[in-house]
Amino acid sequence: MPRIPGLPDIEITLRRSAGSRRFSLRLSALDGRVTLTMPARAPLAEAHAFARAQEDWLRRALARRPERQHVAAGVLLPVEGQTLLVQVGPGRGVERLGDSLRVGGDPATLGPRLQAWLKTLARDRLARASDRHAAALGRRACSITLRDTRSRWGSCAANGRLMYSWRLVMAPPAVLDYVAAHEVAHLVEMNHSGAFWAVVERLSPGWKAQRDWLKREGGALHAWDFGGATPALGD
């Protein structure tokens, strides 16, 4: 993996494409990953030179990304579109009281345990939304899996398996519902044609506002660092 040296270094993922006739750089709004797409037979030296020529633009774009936010007692964390104060609480579970989240157990493992609680909440919300939208179309999702995806908020496989980012539970409920509608619509139209968007409109009227919210604010959801990992949730 090539990199542009500096403070900090910029790591770049190279992707050769048989259909590409020129070099192009893409900066992920979700995780800040830089991908350079290049013609299949182009020399690596040309790819490196192209990336170095774009260094100023890359550093300006990276500087505009949300700063990493570490989850700990005292921070204000978005949950279902509301800002909640994270506090150390009694017991071993997580309790939502008014405008606060009280996390029991060892304060040193507060982040991972809060992440696990959010994933369980996300599972409930996304399963309900997916089942409701699928029923409206006379279809049924095969299974639902949650992951911490960085390149997409959801996906639908040809066999009806749905995958979502659990971080959607931090977004407003209407945003989560739109993503569920989007992926369930693929049970009918496995494409992004006009017919597909007509299904999305039927399931989630005004969906463009929710998509725009994700484009503006989605990167901030990925900026939250819970200090640990929990396994993917699936059927």
HUKA-V103754 format. One record per residue. N is the residue number from 1. RES is the residue in one letter. SS is DSSP state (a for helix, b for strand, c for the rest). D_FIRST is the distance of its C-alpha to the first C-alpha in Angstrom with 2 decimals. Layout:
n->N res->RES ss->SS d_first->D_FIRST
n->N res->RES ss->SS d_first->D_FIRST
This chain:
n->1 res->M ss->c d_first->0.00
n->2 res->P ss->c d_first->3.82
n->3 res->R ss->b d_first->6.64
n->4 res->I ss->b d_first->10.36
n->5 res->P ss->c d_first->12.51
n->6 res->G ss->c d_first->15.61
n->7 res->L ss->c d_first->17.54
n->8 res->P ss->c d_first->15.49
n->9 res->D ss->c d_first->11.97
n->10 res->I ss->b d_first->10.32
n->11 res->E ss->b d_first->6.87
n->12 res->I ss->b d_first->6.13
n->13 res->T ss->b d_first->5.80
n->14 res->L ss->b d_first->6.98
n->15 res->R ss->b d_first->10.34
n->16 res->R ss->b d_first->12.80
n->17 res->S ss->b d_first->16.34
n->18 res->A ss->c d_first->19.53
n->19 res->G ss->c d_first->21.52
n->20 res->S ss->c d_first->19.60
n->21 res->R ss->c d_first->21.24
n->22 res->R ss->c d_first->19.36
n->23 res->F ss->c d_first->16.19
n->24 res->S ss->b d_first->16.13
n->25 res->L ss->b d_first->14.39
n->26 res->R ss->b d_first->15.20
n->27 res->L ss->b d_first->15.43
n->28 res->S ss->c d_first->16.55
n->29 res->A ss->c d_first->19.95
n->30 res->L ss->c d_first->19.76
n->31 res->D ss->c d_first->16.85
n->32 res->G ss->c d_first->15.32
n->33 res->R ss->c d_first->12.01
n->34 res->V ss->b d_first->10.81
n->35 res->T ss->b d_first->10.26
n->36 res->L ss->b d_first->10.60
n->37 res->T ss->b d_first->12.91
n->38 res->M ss->b d_first->13.84
n->39 res->P ss->b d_first->16.71
n->40 res->A ss->c d_first->16.32
n->41 res->R ss->c d_first->17.24
n->42 res->A ss->c d_first->15.95
n->43 res->P ss->c d_first->14.56
n->44 res->L ss->a d_first->10.97
n->45 res->A ss->a d_first->12.91
n->46 res->E ss->a d_first->14.58
n->47 res->A ss->a d_first->11.63
n->48 res->H ss->a d_first->10.54
n->49 res->A ss->a d_first->14.27
n->50 res->F ss->a d_first->14.77
n->51 res->A ss->a d_first->12.32
n->52 res->R ss->a d_first->14.07
n->53 res->A ss->a d_first->17.35
n->54 res->Q ss->c d_first->16.82
n->55 res->E ss->a d_first->16.06
n->56 res->D ss->a d_first->19.62
n->57 res->W ss->a d_first->19.67
n->58 res->L ss->a d_first->16.51
n->59 res->R ss->a d_first->17.97
n->60 res->R ss->a d_first->21.33
n->61 res->A ss->a d_first->20.14
n->62 res->L ss->a d_first->18.27
n->63 res->A ss->a d_first->21.44
n->64 res->R ss->c d_first->23.54
n->65 res->R ss->c d_first->21.93
n->66 res->P ss->c d_first->24.22
n->67 res->E ss->c d_first->23.94
n->68 res->R ss->c d_first->23.22
n->69 res->Q ss->b d_first->26.64
n->70 res->H ss->b d_first->27.57
n->71 res->V ss->c d_first->30.31
n->72 res->A ss->c d_first->33.33
n->73 res->A ss->c d_first->37.07
n->74 res->G ss->c d_first->38.17
n->75 res->V ss->c d_first->35.35
n->76 res->L ss->b d_first->36.14
n->77 res->L ss->b d_first->34.15
n->78 res->P ss->b d_first->34.32
n->79 res->V ss->b d_first->35.81
n->80 res->E ss->c d_first->37.04
n->81 res->G ss->c d_first->37.08
n->82 res->Q ss->b d_first->39.14
n->83 res->T ss->b d_first->38.26
n->84 res->L ss->b d_first->39.33
n->85 res->L ss->b d_first->39.79
n->86 res->V ss->b d_first->38.21
n->87 res->Q ss->b d_first->40.80
n->88 res->V ss->b d_first->41.46
n->89 res->G ss->c d_first->44.19
n->90 res->P ss->c d_first->46.55
n->91 res->G ss->c d_first->46.00
n->92 res->R ss->c d_first->42.70
n->93 res->G ss->c d_first->41.79
n->94 res->V ss->b d_first->40.66
n->95 res->E ss->b d_first->43.45
n->96 res->R ss->b d_first->43.40
n->97 res->L ss->b d_first->46.40
n->98 res->G ss->c d_first->46.94
n->99 res->D ss->c d_first->44.20
n->100 res->S ss->b d_first->42.71
n->101 res->L ss->b d_first->40.70
n->102 res->R ss->b d_first->42.13
n->103 res->V ss->b d_first->39.88
n->104 res->G ss->c d_first->41.75
n->105 res->G ss->c d_first->40.77
n->106 res->D ss->c d_first->38.86
n->107 res->P ss->a d_first->37.49
n->108 res->A ss->a d_first->34.53
n->109 res->T ss->a d_first->33.31
n->110 res->L ss->a d_first->34.35
n->111 res->G ss->a d_first->30.93
n->112 res->P ss->a d_first->30.02
n->113 res->R ss->a d_first->33.62
n->114 res->L ss->a d_first->33.70
n->115 res->Q ss->a d_first->30.51
n->116 res->A ss->a d_first->32.24
n->117 res->W ss->a d_first->35.31
n->118 res->L ss->a d_first->33.45
n->119 res->K ss->a d_first->31.88
n->120 res->T ss->a d_first->35.39
n->121 res->L ss->a d_first->36.74
n->122 res->A ss->a d_first->34.05
n->123 res->R ss->a d_first->34.89
n->124 res->D ss->a d_first->38.54
n->125 res->R ss->a d_first->38.08
n->126 res->L ss->a d_first->35.68
n->127 res->A ss->a d_first->37.80
n->128 res->R ss->a d_first->40.90
n->129 res->A ss->a d_first->39.48
n->130 res->S ss->a d_first->38.02
n->131 res->D ss->a d_first->41.32
n->132 res->R ss->a d_first->43.35
n->133 res->H ss->a d_first->41.48
n->134 res->A ss->a d_first->41.40
n->135 res->A ss->a d_first->45.15
n->136 res->A ss->a d_first->45.79
n->137 res->L ss->c d_first->44.32
n->138 res->G ss->c d_first->46.04
n->139 res->R ss->c d_first->42.77
n->140 res->R ss->c d_first->41.24
n->141 res->A ss->c d_first->37.70
n->142 res->C ss->c d_first->36.91
n->143 res->S ss->b d_first->34.95
n->144 res->I ss->b d_first->32.99
n->145 res->T ss->b d_first->29.86
n->146 res->L ss->b d_first->28.31
n->147 res->R ss->b d_first->24.66
n->148 res->D ss->c d_first->22.56
n->149 res->T ss->c d_first->20.65
n->150 res->R ss->c d_first->18.39
n->151 res->S ss->c d_first->18.33
n->152 res->R ss->c d_first->22.05
n->153 res->W ss->c d_first->25.35
n->154 res->G ss->b d_first->26.77
n->155 res->S ss->b d_first->26.94
n->156 res->C ss->b d_first->29.71
n->157 res->A ss->c d_first->29.42
n->158 res->A ss->c d_first->31.96
n->159 res->N ss->c d_first->33.81
n->160 res->G ss->c d_first->34.48
n->161 res->R ss->b d_first->32.07
n->162 res->L ss->b d_first->31.04
n->163 res->M ss->b d_first->28.06
n->164 res->Y ss->b d_first->27.95
n->165 res->S ss->b d_first->26.11
n->166 res->W ss->a d_first->28.54
n->167 res->R ss->a d_first->27.90
n->168 res->L ss->a d_first->30.17
n->169 res->V ss->a d_first->33.06
n->170 res->M ss->a d_first->32.46
n->171 res->A ss->c d_first->33.04
n->172 res->P ss->c d_first->36.61
n->173 res->P ss->a d_first->38.22
n->174 res->A ss->a d_first->38.51
n->175 res->V ss->a d_first->34.75
n->176 res->L ss->a d_first->34.23
n->177 res->D ss->a d_first->37.07
n->178 res->Y ss->a d_first->35.57
n->179 res->V ss->a d_first->32.29
n->180 res->A ss->a d_first->34.48
n->181 res->A ss->a d_first->36.60
n->182 res->H ss->a d_first->33.62
n->183 res->E ss->a d_first->32.32
n->184 res->V ss->a d_first->35.88
n->185 res->A ss->a d_first->36.63
n->186 res->H ss->c d_first->34.15
n->187 res->L ss->c d_first->36.65
n->188 res->V ss->c d_first->38.85
n->189 res->E ss->c d_first->36.53
n->190 res->M ss->c d_first->33.13
n->191 res->N ss->c d_first->31.94
n->192 res->H ss->c d_first->32.03
n->193 res->S ss->c d_first->35.19
n->194 res->G ss->a d_first->38.20
n->195 res->A ss->a d_first->39.80
n->196 res->F ss->a d_first->36.94
n->197 res->W ss->a d_first->37.23
n->198 res->A ss->a d_first->40.99
n->199 res->V ss->a d_first->40.54
n->200 res->V ss->a d_first->38.33
n->201 res->E ss->a d_first->41.04
n->202 res->R ss->a d_first->43.66
n->203 res->L ss->a d_first->41.91
n->204 res->S ss->c d_first->40.60
n->205 res->P ss->c d_first->42.68
n->206 res->G ss->c d_first->41.06
n->207 res->W ss->a d_first->37.57
n->208 res->K ss->a d_first->36.11
n->209 res->A ss->a d_first->36.85
n->210 res->Q ss->a d_first->34.89
n->211 res->R ss->a d_first->31.88
n->212 res->D ss->a d_first->32.07
n->213 res->W ss->a d_first->32.25
n->214 res->L ss->a d_first->28.96
n->215 res->K ss->a d_first->27.30
n->216 res->R ss->a d_first->28.80
n->217 res->E ss->a d_first->28.73
n->218 res->G ss->a d_first->26.23
n->219 res->G ss->a d_first->23.48
n->220 res->A ss->a d_first->26.02
n->221 res->L ss->a d_first->26.49
n->222 res->H ss->a d_first->22.87
n->223 res->A ss->c d_first->23.24
n->224 res->W ss->b d_first->25.65
n->225 res->D ss->b d_first->24.47
n->226 res->F ss->c d_first->26.93
n->227 res->G ss->c d_first->25.68
n->228 res->G ss->c d_first->25.37
n->229 res->A ss->c d_first->24.63
n->230 res->T ss->c d_first->27.24
n->231 res->P ss->c d_first->27.00
n->232 res->A ss->c d_first->27.06
n->233 res->L ss->b d_first->30.63
n->234 res->G ss->c d_first->31.93
n->235 res->D ss->c d_first->35.10
